[in-house]
Amino acid sequence: DTGVSQDPRHKITKRGQNVTFRCDPISEHNRLYWYRQTLGQGPEFLTYFQNEAQLEKSRLLSDRFSAERPKGSFSTLEIQRTEQGDSAMYLCASSLGQIYNEQFFGPGTRLTVL
Amino acid sequence: QKEVEQNSGPLSVPEGAIASLNCTYSDRVSQSFFWYRQYSGKSPELIMSIYSNGDKEDGRFTAQLNKASQYVSLLIRDSQPSDSATYLCAVNVAGNNRKLIWGLGTSLAVNP
């Protein structure tokens, strides 16, 4: 399978715990995006990497959220001290970085904070 | 505020009919436009990209772009029950081809 993969697919945690998600992009893609989506909404941009550099982070993103992309390959998204409002689908997408920038999504990680 | 607007639906069409989905955007200099299909509980799947005015056809799908009217549409011919999903319109941010602005999606139901 050469598509974007994400792990885990589902995560249930208690409020206050830390969680970490992983994304493996399509191998030749140098751009990687994290989004969050709740029911009835479009994807909400969280952050973006070009290779290993984090070039943009949403101003709406709490300091509890951090992302890394070491060596420009896979990426991790960590949420510290989770809150019930963090419950959502966390989506990763990657692109080749060409001018029109088609983004391809992984299957997502469904987070439930109890 | 850059915006992408879609009718939320639900849009209901009989099997075999043409489904027409519409999207308007506010940023006049946007360059690229995308339609994604999203089944309930799944992630978005890219089904069409369009960059120039006019029509682009791919199988049963046709995307139409009119930059003067800031309007992009998706036609689905010979609709099938398996086309029942939410269709999301996404537009790149002008001068910044890294980020997409998303509509809320249109729910389509194709009735057998």
Boltz contact constraints between the chains, C-beta under 6 A:
constraints:
  - contact:
      token1: [A, 42]
      token2: [B, 88]
      max_distance: 6.0
  - contact:
      token1: [A, 42]
      token2: [B, 102]
      max_distance: 6.0
  - contact:
      token1: [A, 42]
      token2: [B, 103]
      max_distance: 6.0
  - contact:
      token1: [A, 42]
      token2: [B, 104]
      max_distance: 6.0
  - contact:
      token1: [A, 43]
      token2: [B, 102]
      max_distance: 6.0
  - contact:
      token1: [A, 45]
      token2: [B, 99]
      max_distance: 6.0
  - contact:
      token1: [A, 48]
      token2: [B, 98]
      max_distance: 6.0
  - contact:
      token1: [A, 91]
      token2: [B, 43]
      max_distance: 6.0
  - contact:
      token1: [A, 99]
      token2: [B, 97]
      max_distance: 6.0
  - contact:
      token1: [A, 100]
      token2: [B, 32]
      max_distance: 6.0
  - contact:
      token1: [A, 100]
      token2: [B, 51]
      max_distance: 6.0
  - contact:
      token1: [A, 101]
      token2: [B, 97]
      max_distance: 6.0
  - contact:
      token1: [A, 102]
      token2: [B, 49]
      max_distance: 6.0
  - contact:
      token1: [A, 105]
      token2: [B, 43]
      max_distance: 6.0
  - contact:
      token1: [A, 105]
      token2: [B, 44]
      max_distance: 6.0
  - contact:
      token1: [A, 107]
      token2: [B, 43]
      max_distance: 6.0
  - contact:
      token1: [A, 108]
      token2: [B, 43]
      max_distance: 6.0
